[in-house]
Amino acid sequence: MKEIGGVEKQKKLVQVVLNEKEVPLLIKDIEGLDYEDTKYKSKEKFEYDKKIILETPWDVSTVLQNKTSKISELVDINLEKNGINDVSAKRIFSALRAKYKSSNQLDDNERAERI
């Protein structure tokens, strides 16, 4: 989620889409997510999924073709495009949604609906 593949012009277009979806904030929140915040049965699987999600670069065509998708769906499509089939963003984003919904801040509640 931190890197973008492609040429410079494409990277700028993708960055605009990712900024609209608040990806930089989501990256920070995913990095700060603890195993105890999730429904994972295995800490190793949680750490593995988190690492893969954060380290998989964005595919330009995937982002631009799916820019209206929710970010959680976009992450799964991007993982597939990069040949990663053993990781799903579902549990990570479910934990983030729960964290946001339990927050008293209006921005967090709105963010929970968007992801």
Backbone as XML, in Angstrom:
<?xml version="1.0"?>
<chain id="A" units="angstrom">
  <residue number="1" name="MET">
    <atom name="N" x="0.806" y="-1.196" z="0.000"/>
    <atom name="CA" x="0.000" y="0.000" z="0.000"/>
    <atom name="C" x="0.853" y="1.266" z="0.000"/>
  </residue>
  <residue number="2" name="LYS">
    <atom name="N" x="2.122" y="1.108" z="0.245"/>
    <atom name="CA" x="2.972" y="2.292" z="0.354"/>
    <atom name="C" x="3.604" y="2.689" z="-0.968"/>
  </residue>
  <residue number="3" name="GLU">
    <atom name="N" x="3.750" y="1.720" z="-1.888"/>
    <atom name="CA" x="4.406" y="2.001" z="-3.165"/>
    <atom name="C" x="3.403" y="1.933" z="-4.309"/>
  </residue>
  <residue number="4" name="ILE">
    <atom name="N" x="3.724" y="2.648" z="-5.380"/>
    <atom name="CA" x="2.895" y="2.644" z="-6.579"/>
    <atom name="C" x="3.778" y="2.265" z="-7.755"/>
  </residue>
  <residue number="5" name="GLY">
    <atom name="N" x="3.343" y="1.255" z="-8.514"/>
    <atom name="CA" x="4.089" y="0.870" z="-9.701"/>
    <atom name="C" x="3.715" y="1.778" z="-10.863"/>
  </residue>
  <residue number="6" name="GLY">
    <atom name="N" x="4.540" y="1.815" z="-11.904"/>
    <atom name="CA" x="4.214" y="2.602" z="-13.095"/>
    <atom name="C" x="5.121" y="3.802" z="-13.278"/>
  </residue>
  <residue number="7" name="VAL">
    <atom name="N" x="4.838" y="4.553" z="-14.356"/>
    <atom name="CA" x="5.621" y="5.754" z="-14.661"/>
    <atom name="C" x="5.113" y="6.930" z="-13.828"/>
  </residue>
  <residue number="8" name="GLU">
    <atom name="N" x="5.887" y="7.993" z="-13.796"/>
    <atom name="CA" x="5.612" y="9.126" z="-12.904"/>
    <atom name="C" x="4.225" y="9.736" z="-13.113"/>
  </residue>
  <residue number="9" name="LYS">
    <atom name="N" x="3.815" y="9.912" z="-14.351"/>
    <atom name="CA" x="2.503" y="10.513" z="-14.633"/>
    <atom name="C" x="1.384" y="9.623" z="-14.076"/>
  </residue>
  <residue number="10" name="GLN">
    <atom name="N" x="1.524" y="8.312" z="-14.268"/>
    <atom name="CA" x="0.527" y="7.369" z="-13.755"/>
    <atom name="C" x="0.501" y="7.382" z="-12.229"/>
  </residue>
  <residue number="11" name="LYS">
    <atom name="N" x="1.672" y="7.450" z="-11.631"/>
    <atom name="CA" x="1.765" y="7.467" z="-10.170"/>
    <atom name="C" x="1.010" y="8.658" z="-9.587"/>
  </residue>
  <residue number="12" name="LYS">
    <atom name="N" x="1.099" y="9.795" z="-10.262"/>
    <atom name="CA" x="0.400" y="10.994" z="-9.775"/>
    <atom name="C" x="-1.116" y="10.801" z="-9.818"/>
  </residue>
  <residue number="13" name="LEU">
    <atom name="N" x="-1.620" y="10.192" z="-10.893"/>
    <atom name="CA" x="-3.054" y="9.922" z="-11.004"/>
    <atom name="C" x="-3.511" y="8.962" z="-9.910"/>
  </residue>
  <residue number="14" name="VAL">
    <atom name="N" x="-2.734" y="7.919" z="-9.705"/>
    <atom name="CA" x="-3.066" y="6.927" z="-8.672"/>
    <atom name="C" x="-3.021" y="7.578" z="-7.293"/>
  </residue>
  <residue number="15" name="GLN">
    <atom name="N" x="-2.040" y="8.427" z="-7.050"/>
    <atom name="CA" x="-1.916" y="9.090" z="-5.750"/>
    <atom name="C" x="-3.142" y="9.944" z="-5.443"/>
  </residue>
  <residue number="16" name="VAL">
    <atom name="N" x="-3.694" y="10.594" z="-6.470"/>
    <atom name="CA" x="-4.908" y="11.393" z="-6.284"/>
    <atom name="C" x="-6.059" y="10.497" z="-5.814"/>
  </residue>
  <residue number="17" name="VAL">
    <atom name="N" x="-6.229" y="9.360" z="-6.470"/>
    <atom name="CA" x="-7.298" y="8.421" z="-6.092"/>
    <atom name="C" x="-7.083" y="7.923" z="-4.662"/>
  </residue>
  <residue number="18" name="LEU">
    <atom name="N" x="-5.846" y="7.547" z="-4.345"/>
    <atom name="CA" x="-5.554" y="7.012" z="-3.014"/>
    <atom name="C" x="-5.733" y="8.070" z="-1.928"/>
  </residue>
  <residue number="19" name="ASN">
    <atom name="N" x="-5.375" y="9.307" z="-2.232"/>
    <atom name="CA" x="-5.567" y="10.391" z="-1.262"/>
    <atom name="C" x="-7.052" y="10.636" z="-1.004"/>
  </residue>
  <residue number="20" name="GLU">
    <atom name="N" x="-7.862" y="10.550" z="-2.051"/>
    <atom name="CA" x="-9.305" y="10.718" z="-1.887"/>
    <atom name="C" x="-9.886" y="9.636" z="-0.981"/>
  </residue>
  <residue number="21" name="LYS">
    <atom name="N" x="-9.290" y="8.463" z="-1.027"/>
    <atom name="CA" x="-9.747" y="7.344" z="-0.199"/>
    <atom name="C" x="-9.053" y="7.313" z="1.168"/>
  </residue>
  <residue number="22" name="GLU">
    <atom name="N" x="-8.275" y="8.354" z="1.451"/>
    <atom name="CA" x="-7.568" y="8.508" z="2.730"/>
    <atom name="C" x="-6.612" y="7.346" z="3.029"/>
  </residue>
  <residue number="23" name="VAL">
    <atom name="N" x="-5.975" y="6.836" z="1.997"/>
    <atom name="CA" x="-5.061" y="5.708" z="2.151"/>
    <atom name="C" x="-3.882" y="6.014" z="3.078"/>
  </residue>
  <residue number="24" name="PRO">
    <atom name="N" x="-3.268" y="7.213" z="3.012"/>
    <atom name="CA" x="-2.167" y="7.468" z="3.951"/>
    <atom name="C" x="-2.589" y="7.310" z="5.419"/>
  </residue>
  <residue number="25" name="LEU">
    <atom name="N" x="-3.785" y="7.752" z="5.757"/>
    <atom name="CA" x="-4.291" y="7.588" z="7.121"/>
    <atom name="C" x="-4.575" y="6.120" z="7.427"/>
  </residue>
  <residue number="26" name="LEU">
    <atom name="N" x="-5.138" y="5.416" z="6.454"/>
    <atom name="CA" x="-5.422" y="3.995" z="6.642"/>
    <atom name="C" x="-4.146" y="3.197" z="6.852"/>
  </residue>
  <residue number="27" name="ILE">
    <atom name="N" x="-3.090" y="3.547" z="6.124"/>
    <atom name="CA" x="-1.810" y="2.862" z="6.295"/>
    <atom name="C" x="-1.338" y="3.020" z="7.734"/>
  </residue>
  <residue number="28" name="LYS">
    <atom name="N" x="-1.397" y="4.247" z="8.227"/>
    <atom name="CA" x="-0.977" y="4.510" z="9.605"/>
    <atom name="C" x="-1.823" y="3.706" z="10.599"/>
  </residue>
  <residue number="29" name="ASP">
    <atom name="N" x="-3.128" y="3.649" z="10.363"/>
    <atom name="CA" x="-4.019" y="2.912" z="11.259"/>
    <atom name="C" x="-3.796" y="1.403" z="11.184"/>
  </residue>
  <residue number="30" name="ILE">
    <atom name="N" x="-3.521" y="0.892" z="9.992"/>
    <atom name="CA" x="-3.229" y="-0.534" z="9.854"/>
    <atom name="C" x="-1.926" y="-0.863" z="10.567"/>
  </residue>
  <residue number="31" name="GLU">
    <atom name="N" x="-0.923" y="-0.003" z="10.408"/>
    <atom name="CA" x="0.352" y="-0.227" z="11.092"/>
    <atom name="C" x="0.160" y="-0.260" z="12.613"/>
  </residue>
  <residue number="32" name="GLY">
    <atom name="N" x="-0.770" y="0.533" z="13.122"/>
    <atom name="CA" x="-1.002" y="0.600" z="14.559"/>
    <atom name="C" x="-1.979" y="-0.439" z="15.079"/>
  </residue>
  <residue number="33" name="LEU">
    <atom name="N" x="-2.558" y="-1.230" z="14.184"/>
    <atom name="CA" x="-3.528" y="-2.241" z="14.582"/>
    <atom name="C" x="-2.844" y="-3.377" z="15.325"/>
  </residue>
  <residue number="34" name="ASP">
    <atom name="N" x="-3.433" y="-3.804" z="16.424"/>
    <atom name="CA" x="-2.896" y="-4.912" z="17.214"/>
    <atom name="C" x="-3.716" y="-6.176" z="16.983"/>
  </residue>
  <residue number="35" name="TYR">
    <atom name="N" x="-3.086" y="-7.305" z="17.172"/>
    <atom name="CA" x="-3.739" y="-8.608" z="17.026"/>
    <atom name="C" x="-5.019" y="-8.678" z="17.851"/>
  </residue>
  <residue number="36" name="GLU">
    <atom name="N" x="-4.978" y="-8.128" z="19.056"/>
    <atom name="CA" x="-6.124" y="-8.173" z="19.955"/>
    <atom name="C" x="-7.324" y="-7.384" z="19.422"/>
  </residue>
  <residue number="37" name="ASP">
    <atom name="N" x="-7.085" y="-6.476" z="18.476"/>
    <atom name="CA" x="-8.158" y="-5.672" z="17.884"/>
    <atom name="C" x="-8.913" y="-6.422" z="16.792"/>
  </residue>
  <residue number="38" name="THR">
    <atom name="N" x="-8.438" y="-7.606" z="16.439"/>
    <atom name="CA" x="-8.988" y="-8.329" z="15.293"/>
    <atom name="C" x="-9.669" y="-9.622" z="15.723"/>
  </residue>
  <residue number="39" name="LYS">
    <atom name="N" x="-10.243" y="-10.308" z="14.739"/>
    <atom name="CA" x="-10.872" y="-11.611" z="14.982"/>
    <atom name="C" x="-10.005" y="-12.750" z="14.458"/>
  </residue>
  <residue number="40" name="TYR">
    <atom name="N" x="-8.738" y="-12.474" z="14.233"/>
    <atom name="CA" x="-7.816" y="-13.520" z="13.779"/>
    <atom name="C" x="-7.650" y="-14.559" z="14.874"/>
  </residue>
  <residue number="41" name="LYS">
    <atom name="N" x="-7.545" y="-15.817" z="14.468"/>
    <atom name="CA" x="-7.309" y="-16.896" z="15.430"/>
    <atom name="C" x="-5.817" y="-17.106" z="15.677"/>
  </residue>
  <residue number="42" name="SER">
    <atom name="N" x="-5.011" y="-16.618" z="14.736"/>
    <atom name="CA" x="-3.572" y="-16.801" z="14.824"/>
    <atom name="C" x="-2.859" y="-15.449" z="14.708"/>
  </residue>
  <residue number="43" name="LYS">
    <atom name="N" x="-1.984" y="-15.187" z="15.649"/>
    <atom name="CA" x="-1.222" y="-13.937" z="15.602"/>
    <atom name="C" x="-0.278" y="-13.926" z="14.395"/>
  </residue>
  <residue number="44" name="GLU">
    <atom name="N" x="0.273" y="-15.095" z="14.066"/>
    <atom name="CA" x="1.185" y="-15.194" z="12.927"/>
    <atom name="C" x="0.469" y="-14.846" z="11.623"/>
  </residue>
  <residue number="45" name="LYS">
    <atom name="N" x="-0.771" y="-15.339" z="11.452"/>
    <atom name="CA" x="-1.543" y="-15.050" z="10.241"/>
    <atom name="C" x="-1.881" y="-13.558" z="10.182"/>
  </residue>
  <residue number="46" name="PHE">
    <atom name="N" x="-2.232" y="-12.977" z="11.318"/>
    <atom name="CA" x="-2.514" y="-11.538" z="11.374"/>
    <atom name="C" x="-1.287" y="-10.741" z="10.939"/>
  </residue>
  <residue number="47" name="GLU">
    <atom name="N" x="-0.133" y="-11.060" z="11.509"/>
    <atom name="CA" x="1.099" y="-10.335" z="11.174"/>
    <atom name="C" x="1.456" y="-10.513" z="9.703"/>
  </residue>
  <residue number="48" name="TYR">
    <atom name="N" x="1.268" y="-11.729" z="9.194"/>
    <atom name="CA" x="1.555" y="-12.014" z="7.789"/>
    <atom name="C" x="0.648" y="-11.190" z="6.874"/>
  </residue>
  <residue number="49" name="ASP">
    <atom name="N" x="-0.681" y="-11.247" z="7.121"/>
    <atom name="CA" x="-1.633" y="-10.503" z="6.290"/>
    <atom name="C" x="-1.343" y="-9.010" z="6.332"/>
  </residue>
  <residue number="50" name="LYS">
    <atom name="N" x="-1.112" y="-8.493" z="7.524"/>
    <atom name="CA" x="-0.828" y="-7.063" z="7.693"/>
    <atom name="C" x="0.415" y="-6.667" z="6.889"/>
  </residue>
  <residue number="51" name="LYS">
    <atom name="N" x="1.459" y="-7.481" z="6.989"/>
    <atom name="CA" x="2.712" y="-7.204" z="6.284"/>
    <atom name="C" x="2.496" y="-7.222" z="4.764"/>
  </residue>
  <residue number="52" name="ILE">
    <atom name="N" x="1.809" y="-8.228" z="4.274"/>
    <atom name="CA" x="1.572" y="-8.358" z="2.828"/>
    <atom name="C" x="0.722" y="-7.193" z="2.323"/>
  </residue>
  <residue number="53" name="ILE">
    <atom name="N" x="-0.331" y="-6.844" z="3.059"/>
    <atom name="CA" x="-1.198" y="-5.735" z="2.651"/>
    <atom name="C" x="-0.399" y="-4.433" z="2.576"/>
  </residue>
  <residue number="54" name="LEU">
    <atom name="N" x="0.422" y="-4.188" z="3.564"/>
    <atom name="CA" x="1.190" y="-2.947" z="3.606"/>
    <atom name="C" x="2.320" y="-2.909" z="2.576"/>
  </residue>
  <residue number="55" name="GLU">
    <atom name="N" x="2.900" y="-4.060" z="2.268"/>
    <atom name="CA" x="4.070" y="-4.090" z="1.391"/>
    <atom name="C" x="3.752" y="-4.303" z="-0.090"/>
  </residue>
  <residue number="56" name="THR">
    <atom name="N" x="2.537" y="-4.709" z="-0.417"/>
    <atom name="CA" x="2.196" y="-4.951" z="-1.815"/>
    <atom name="C" x="2.014" y="-3.613" z="-2.535"/>
  </residue>
  <residue number="57" name="PRO">
    <atom name="N" x="2.795" y="-3.385" z="-3.592"/>
    <atom name="CA" x="2.675" y="-2.106" z="-4.316"/>
    <atom name="C" x="1.349" y="-2.025" z="-5.070"/>
  </residue>
  <residue number="58" name="TRP">
    <atom name="N" x="0.880" y="-0.802" z="-5.257"/>
    <atom name="CA" x="-0.347" y="-0.574" z="-6.016"/>
    <atom name="C" x="-0.084" y="-0.784" z="-7.493"/>
  </residue>
  <residue number="59" name="ASP">
    <atom name="N" x="-0.965" y="-1.499" z="-8.152"/>
    <atom name="CA" x="-0.926" y="-1.658" z="-9.594"/>
    <atom name="C" x="-1.733" y="-0.504" z="-10.202"/>
  </residue>
  <residue number="60" name="VAL">
    <atom name="N" x="-1.124" y="0.278" z="-11.059"/>
    <atom name="CA" x="-1.741" y="1.478" z="-11.623"/>
    <atom name="C" x="-3.083" y="1.174" z="-12.279"/>
  </residue>
  <residue number="61" name="SER">
    <atom name="N" x="-3.115" y="0.197" z="-13.170"/>
    <atom name="CA" x="-4.356" y="-0.084" z="-13.894"/>
    <atom name="C" x="-5.456" y="-0.560" z="-12.951"/>
  </residue>
  <residue number="62" name="THR">
    <atom name="N" x="-5.092" y="-1.334" z="-11.935"/>
    <atom name="CA" x="-6.075" y="-1.810" z="-10.962"/>
    <atom name="C" x="-6.726" y="-0.648" z="-10.231"/>
  </residue>
  <residue number="63" name="VAL">
    <atom name="N" x="-5.921" y="0.288" z="-9.771"/>
    <atom name="CA" x="-6.452" y="1.433" z="-9.029"/>
    <atom name="C" x="-7.331" y="2.293" z="-9.931"/>
  </residue>
  <residue number="64" name="LEU">
    <atom name="N" x="-6.849" y="2.611" z="-11.123"/>
    <atom name="CA" x="-7.592" y="3.500" z="-12.012"/>
    <atom name="C" x="-8.880" y="2.855" z="-12.541"/>
  </residue>
  <residue number="65" name="GLN">
    <atom name="N" x="-8.872" y="1.553" z="-12.758"/>
    <atom name="CA" x="-10.068" y="0.865" z="-13.250"/>
    <atom name="C" x="-11.102" y="0.636" z="-12.150"/>
  </residue>
  <residue number="66" name="ASN">
    <atom name="N" x="-10.679" y="0.672" z="-10.900"/>
    <atom name="CA" x="-11.586" y="0.385" z="-9.781"/>
    <atom name="C" x="-11.675" y="1.553" z="-8.802"/>
  </residue>
  <residue number="67" name="LYS">
    <atom name="N" x="-11.487" y="2.760" z="-9.299"/>
    <atom name="CA" x="-11.405" y="3.916" z="-8.404"/>
    <atom name="C" x="-12.704" y="4.221" z="-7.673"/>
  </residue>
  <residue number="68" name="THR">
    <atom name="N" x="-13.833" y="3.682" z="-8.122"/>
    <atom name="CA" x="-15.093" y="3.907" z="-7.410"/>
    <atom name="C" x="-15.368" y="2.828" z="-6.356"/>
  </residue>
  <residue number="69" name="SER">
    <atom name="N" x="-14.536" y="1.810" z="-6.298"/>
    <atom name="CA" x="-14.713" y="0.736" z="-5.314"/>
    <atom name="C" x="-14.319" y="1.203" z="-3.920"/>
  </residue>
  <residue number="70" name="LYS">
    <atom name="N" x="-14.862" y="0.531" z="-2.925"/>
    <atom name="CA" x="-14.425" y="0.793" z="-1.551"/>
    <atom name="C" x="-12.963" y="0.378" z="-1.448"/>
  </residue>
  <residue number="71" name="ILE">
    <atom name="N" x="-12.241" y="1.024" z="-0.548"/>
    <atom name="CA" x="-10.804" y="0.753" z="-0.432"/>
    <atom name="C" x="-10.537" y="-0.702" z="-0.054"/>
  </residue>
  <residue number="72" name="SER">
    <atom name="N" x="-11.375" y="-1.294" z="0.775"/>
    <atom name="CA" x="-11.164" y="-2.696" z="1.162"/>
    <atom name="C" x="-11.263" y="-3.615" z="-0.063"/>
  </residue>
  <residue number="73" name="GLU">
    <atom name="N" x="-12.211" y="-3.327" z="-0.967"/>
    <atom name="CA" x="-12.342" y="-4.111" z="-2.196"/>
    <atom name="C" x="-11.152" y="-3.860" z="-3.119"/>
  </residue>
  <residue number="74" name="LEU">
    <atom name="N" x="-10.734" y="-2.608" z="-3.201"/>
    <atom name="CA" x="-9.599" y="-2.243" z="-4.046"/>
    <atom name="C" x="-8.322" y="-2.948" z="-3.592"/>
  </residue>
  <residue number="75" name="VAL">
    <atom name="N" x="-8.129" y="-3.046" z="-2.286"/>
    <atom name="CA" x="-6.950" y="-3.740" z="-1.757"/>
    <atom name="C" x="-6.989" y="-5.214" z="-2.162"/>
  </residue>
  <residue number="76" name="ASP">
    <atom name="N" x="-8.150" y="-5.863" z="-2.026"/>
    <atom name="CA" x="-8.259" y="-7.275" z="-2.412"/>
    <atom name="C" x="-8.003" y="-7.475" z="-3.906"/>
  </residue>
  <residue number="77" name="ILE">
    <atom name="N" x="-8.549" y="-6.599" z="-4.738"/>
    <atom name="CA" x="-8.327" y="-6.683" z="-6.192"/>
    <atom name="C" x="-6.845" y="-6.493" z="-6.503"/>
  </residue>
  <residue number="78" name="ASN">
    <atom name="N" x="-6.219" y="-5.536" z="-5.827"/>
    <atom name="CA" x="-4.792" y="-5.280" z="-6.036"/>
    <atom name="C" x="-3.944" y="-6.473" z="-5.609"/>
  </residue>
  <residue number="79" name="LEU">
    <atom name="N" x="-4.298" y="-7.101" z="-4.490"/>
    <atom name="CA" x="-3.559" y="-8.289" z="-4.043"/>
    <atom name="C" x="-3.651" y="-9.391" z="-5.089"/>
  </residue>
  <residue number="80" name="GLU">
    <atom name="N" x="-4.867" y="-9.623" z="-5.596"/>
    <atom name="CA" x="-5.063" y="-10.633" z="-6.635"/>
    <atom name="C" x="-4.235" y="-10.325" z="-7.870"/>
  </residue>
  <residue number="81" name="LYS">
    <atom name="N" x="-4.266" y="-9.063" z="-8.293"/>
    <atom name="CA" x="-3.518" y="-8.638" z="-9.481"/>
    <atom name="C" x="-2.021" y="-8.893" z="-9.311"/>
  </residue>
  <residue number="82" name="ASN">
    <atom name="N" x="-1.547" y="-8.811" z="-8.063"/>
    <atom name="CA" x="-0.140" y="-9.067" z="-7.770"/>
    <atom name="C" x="0.137" y="-10.543" z="-7.492"/>
  </residue>
  <residue number="83" name="GLY">
    <atom name="N" x="-0.848" y="-11.408" z="-7.737"/>
    <atom name="CA" x="-0.671" y="-12.847" z="-7.592"/>
    <atom name="C" x="-0.738" y="-13.346" z="-6.158"/>
  </residue>
  <residue number="84" name="ILE">
    <atom name="N" x="-1.296" y="-12.559" z="-5.267"/>
    <atom name="CA" x="-1.400" y="-12.958" z="-3.860"/>
    <atom name="C" x="-2.831" y="-13.409" z="-3.591"/>
  </residue>
  <residue number="85" name="ASN">
    <atom name="N" x="-2.989" y="-14.704" z="-3.371"/>
    <atom name="CA" x="-4.323" y="-15.274" z="-3.184"/>
    <atom name="C" x="-4.567" y="-15.790" z="-1.774"/>
  </residue>
  <residue number="86" name="ASP">
    <atom name="N" x="-3.535" y="-15.791" z="-0.943"/>
    <atom name="CA" x="-3.695" y="-16.337" z="0.407"/>
    <atom name="C" x="-3.924" y="-15.256" z="1.457"/>
  </residue>
  <residue number="87" name="VAL">
    <atom name="N" x="-4.150" y="-14.014" z="1.016"/>
    <atom name="CA" x="-4.373" y="-12.896" z="1.936"/>
    <atom name="C" x="-5.656" y="-12.181" z="1.523"/>
  </residue>
  <residue number="88" name="SER">
    <atom name="N" x="-6.495" y="-11.889" z="2.507"/>
    <atom name="CA" x="-7.697" y="-11.099" z="2.274"/>
    <atom name="C" x="-7.675" y="-9.917" z="3.229"/>
  </residue>
  <residue number="89" name="ALA">
    <atom name="N" x="-8.069" y="-8.783" z="2.731"/>
    <atom name="CA" x="-8.083" y="-7.573" z="3.561"/>
    <atom name="C" x="-9.312" y="-7.515" z="4.458"/>
  </residue>
  <residue number="90" name="LYS">
    <atom name="N" x="-10.214" y="-8.473" z="4.310"/>
    <atom name="CA" x="-11.494" y="-8.429" z="5.002"/>
    <atom name="C" x="-11.353" y="-8.287" z="6.520"/>
  </residue>
  <residue number="91" name="ARG">
    <atom name="N" x="-10.553" y="-9.122" z="7.151"/>
    <atom name="CA" x="-10.434" y="-9.081" z="8.617"/>
    <atom name="C" x="-9.738" y="-7.813" z="9.102"/>
  </residue>
  <residue number="92" name="ILE">
    <atom name="N" x="-8.738" y="-7.381" z="8.374"/>
    <atom name="CA" x="-8.022" y="-6.155" z="8.748"/>
    <atom name="C" x="-8.984" y="-4.966" z="8.690"/>
  </residue>
  <residue number="93" name="PHE">
    <atom name="N" x="-9.732" y="-4.859" z="7.592"/>
    <atom name="CA" x="-10.645" y="-3.732" z="7.451"/>
    <atom name="C" x="-11.853" y="-3.850" z="8.380"/>
  </residue>
  <residue number="94" name="SER">
    <atom name="N" x="-12.264" y="-5.063" z="8.718"/>
    <atom name="CA" x="-13.337" y="-5.235" z="9.708"/>
    <atom name="C" x="-12.895" y="-4.692" z="11.063"/>
  </residue>
  <residue number="95" name="ALA">
    <atom name="N" x="-11.659" y="-4.970" z="11.420"/>
    <atom name="CA" x="-11.120" y="-4.461" z="12.687"/>
    <atom name="C" x="-11.025" y="-2.938" z="12.659"/>
  </residue>
  <residue number="96" name="LEU">
    <atom name="N" x="-10.617" y="-2.381" z="11.518"/>
    <atom name="CA" x="-10.551" y="-0.918" z="11.392"/>
    <atom name="C" x="-11.946" y="-0.296" z="11.486"/>
  </residue>
  <residue number="97" name="ARG">
    <atom name="N" x="-12.931" y="-0.931" z="10.817"/>
    <atom name="CA" x="-14.300" y="-0.417" z="10.891"/>
    <atom name="C" x="-14.784" y="-0.384" z="12.335"/>
  </residue>
  <residue number="98" name="ALA">
    <atom name="N" x="-14.537" y="-1.469" z="13.063"/>
    <atom name="CA" x="-14.961" y="-1.543" z="14.464"/>
    <atom name="C" x="-14.274" y="-0.461" z="15.294"/>
  </residue>
  <residue number="99" name="LYS">
    <atom name="N" x="-13.001" y="-0.257" z="15.027"/>
    <atom name="CA" x="-12.247" y="0.770" z="15.746"/>
    <atom name="C" x="-12.823" y="2.163" z="15.454"/>
  </residue>
  <residue number="100" name="TYR">
    <atom name="N" x="-13.110" y="2.428" z="14.197"/>
    <atom name="CA" x="-13.658" y="3.722" z="13.812"/>
    <atom name="C" x="-15.069" y="3.937" z="14.378"/>
  </residue>
  <residue number="101" name="LYS">
    <atom name="N" x="-15.888" y="2.887" z="14.318"/>
    <atom name="CA" x="-17.271" y="3.024" z="14.794"/>
    <atom name="C" x="-17.339" y="3.241" z="16.299"/>
  </residue>
  <residue number="102" name="SER">
    <atom name="N" x="-16.361" y="2.714" z="17.024"/>
    <atom name="CA" x="-16.365" y="2.882" z="18.480"/>
    <atom name="C" x="-15.817" y="4.252" z="18.889"/>
  </residue>
  <residue number="103" name="SER">
    <atom name="N" x="-15.291" y="4.974" z="17.931"/>
    <atom name="CA" x="-14.736" y="6.303" z="18.197"/>
    <atom name="C" x="-15.859" y="7.329" z="18.352"/>
  </residue>
  <residue number="104" name="ASN">
    <atom name="N" x="-15.607" y="8.324" z="19.158"/>
    <atom name="CA" x="-16.577" y="9.405" z="19.337"/>
    <atom name="C" x="-16.446" y="10.480" z="18.264"/>
  </residue>
  <residue number="105" name="GLN">
    <atom name="N" x="-15.437" y="10.369" z="17.426"/>
    <atom name="CA" x="-15.191" y="11.391" z="16.416"/>
    <atom name="C" x="-16.027" y="11.117" z="15.164"/>
  </residue>
  <residue number="106" name="LEU">
    <atom name="N" x="-16.714" y="12.136" z="14.693"/>
    <atom name="CA" x="-17.577" y="12.024" z="13.520"/>
    <atom name="C" x="-16.792" y="11.582" z="12.288"/>
  </residue>
  <residue number="107" name="ASP">
    <atom name="N" x="-15.584" y="12.103" z="12.105"/>
    <atom name="CA" x="-14.757" y="11.726" z="10.952"/>
    <atom name="C" x="-14.496" y="10.224" z="10.930"/>
  </residue>
  <residue number="108" name="ASP">
    <atom name="N" x="-14.230" y="9.639" z="12.091"/>
    <atom name="CA" x="-13.967" y="8.200" z="12.160"/>
    <atom name="C" x="-15.208" y="7.395" z="11.797"/>
  </residue>
  <residue number="109" name="ASN">
    <atom name="N" x="-16.376" y="7.835" z="12.245"/>
    <atom name="CA" x="-17.615" y="7.115" z="11.905"/>
    <atom name="C" x="-17.888" y="7.165" z="10.411"/>
  </residue>
  <residue number="110" name="GLU">
    <atom name="N" x="-17.644" y="8.307" z="9.795"/>
    <atom name="CA" x="-17.809" y="8.431" z="8.347"/>
    <atom name="C" x="-16.792" y="7.566" z="7.604"/>
  </residue>
  <residue number="111" name="ARG">
    <atom name="N" x="-15.577" y="7.543" z="8.115"/>
    <atom name="CA" x="-14.511" y="6.728" z="7.508"/>
    <atom name="C" x="-14.880" y="5.249" z="7.561"/>
  </residue>
  <residue number="112" name="ALA">
    <atom name="N" x="-15.502" y="4.810" z="8.642"/>
    <atom name="CA" x="-15.917" y="3.413" z="8.781"/>
    <atom name="C" x="-16.884" y="3.020" z="7.667"/>
  </residue>
  <residue number="113" name="GLU">
    <atom name="N" x="-17.753" y="3.942" z="7.286"/>
    <atom name="CA" x="-18.718" y="3.667" z="6.227"/>
    <atom name="C" x="-18.052" y="3.596" z="4.853"/>
  </residue>
  <residue number="114" name="ARG">
    <atom name="N" x="-17.000" y="4.358" z="4.658"/>
    <atom name="CA" x="-16.334" y="4.424" z="3.349"/>
    <atom name="C" x="-15.412" y="3.250" z="3.075"/>
  </residue>
  <residue number="115" name="ILE">
    <atom name="N" x="-14.912" y="2.611" z="4.127"/>
    <atom name="CA" x="-13.980" y="1.509" z="3.885"/>
    <atom name="C" x="-14.737" y="0.209" z="3.821"/>
  </residue>
</chain>
